[in-house]
Amino acid sequence: MKKILNGIFIACLCTALALAAAYVVLEAAAVLTANGSLTVWAEANLEAPVCIMCSVTAIVAFVMSYVFQWKSGD
């Protein structure tokens, strides 16, 4: 169970980081090129998935804290 949770956590974390990096790069490119439509597209298509993956990662970490019986300060 612990290995499965670790795998799920790492997968969710990597996905969230990749989506967030793509979002930041697209927003930076949109600012540098003064491309407003790219900003709107990135916001419409990447903002929600980034937030969702961050939330899923947090939920998995919360479940891991119970399965691994972590104590406060660990």
Secondary structure, 3 states (H helix, E strand, C coil): CHHHHHHHHHHHHHHHHHHHHHHHHHHHHHHHHCCHHHHHHHHHHHHHHHHHHHHHHHHHHHHHHHHCCCCCCC
